[in-house]
Amino acid sequence: MQKEFDDRGVQVLGLSIDTEHVHKAWKNTPQDKGGIGPMSHPLLADVKKEVSDAYGCLLDNGLALRAVYIIDKEGIVRSEMKNDLPLGRNVEDGPV
């Protein structure tokens, strides 16, 4: 999937309200063990929850919704998909 993004000149970023230490453990854990395994794109730590809040993903209880955004080169959000926490999802099912 990363090759498709690269071919289109798309930059992929991940973001989570967890710390970089949690991210490292998450990436070092295989998917079949509950982790995400190796990633080919950066995963940013939004520990102050400022980005999550700015994009309307921060819940009143301090948790963040799972979301995918497509943002163009001018910074305009062209597509967004938010999922409630109890819902599982596959990132390959993102907005089209």
KETOR-511174 format. One record per residue: residue in one letter; x, y, z of N, C-alpha, C in turn. Coordinates in steps of 0.05 Angstrom, whole numbers, plus 5000, padded with zeros to 4 digits. Layout:
! residues N
AXYZXYZXYZ...
END
This chain:
! residues 96
M501649765000500050005000501750255000Q504050255014505850485015506850564987K507350364970508250424943506250584928E503650514931501550664918501550964926F501951004952502051284962504551424951D506851284951509351404941509051474911D507751294896507451344867505751594862R503951664880502151894877503252144891G505552124903506752354917505252414943V504152214956502552254980504352195004Q504252365024505652325049503652215070V504351995082502651865102503851925130L502152005148502952045176500951915194G501851795215500051685236500251865260L498151875276498052035300496451895321S497451905346496151785368496551955393I494751935412495152085437496951935456D497951705448499851555465502651675462T504451595480507151695480508851545459E511151655453512951525434513851245444H513951215471514750955482512550745477V510050825479507850645473507950575443H508450775426508650735398510750525391K513050555404515250365399514450085406A513250045429512349785437510249675418W508449845409506249775391507449685364K509549825354510749755329512549505331N513549455355515249215359513648965365T510948995367509248765372507848685346P508048425338506848335313503748385314Q502648405290499748445288498148225301D499147975298497647745309497747735339K499347915351499647925380498448195391G496948335374495648585382497048835376G499448815364500949055356500349135328I501949325317501649405290503949315272G506049215285508349125269509849365257P511749305239513349515227511549705211M512349965210510950165195512850305176S511850385153513550525134513150825135H511550925154511051205156511251295186P511751545191512051645218509451625234L509751575260507451575279508051795299L506452005299506852235316505352195343A506652295364505452285391504152545398D501452545399499852785406499152775436V501152765453500652725482499152955494K499453195483497853425493495053435481K494553255462491953225450490953465434E492853635426492153885412491253835383V492653655369491853595342489253445341S488953245359486453095361484053275366D484453465384482353655390481753835366A483753935353483454115330481853985307Y482153715304480853575283478153445292G477353515316474753415326474653125333C476953015341477052725347477252675377L477552885393477952845422475252835436L474752615451472352575465472452715493D470152755505470052885532471652735553N471952465549473352305569476352305564G477352455544480252475539481252275519L479652085510480451905489480052025462A481351915442481052015415479751815397L477951905379476751725359478851635339R478351415326480051325304479151475279A480951585265480151755241482251735220V481351785195483151805172482352065158Y484352225151483952485137485652485112I484552595091486052665067486252965066I488653065067489153355068490853425044D489953625028491453695004493953865010K495453924990497954074993497554355005E495054465002494454725014493454705042G493254465053492354425080489354405083I487854365061484954345061484154055065V482453995084481453725089479553655066R480253455050478653375027476853145034S477552985054475952755062476652685090E474652585105475152485132473352255138M474352075154472751845163473451805192K471351815209471751775238470251525246N471451375264470151125274469951145305D467651065315467251045344469150835354L470050865379472050685390471350385389P468850305395468250025395468349895367L468350055346468349945319471149885310G471549635300474049565288474149685260R476449705248476649795221479249715208N479349715182481749655167482549915153V485050005157485850255145485650255114E485650015102485449995073482550065065D480650085084477950165078477550465081G479650615080479550905085477851055064P477651315067475951465049477051455020V475251455001476051444973475051694959
END
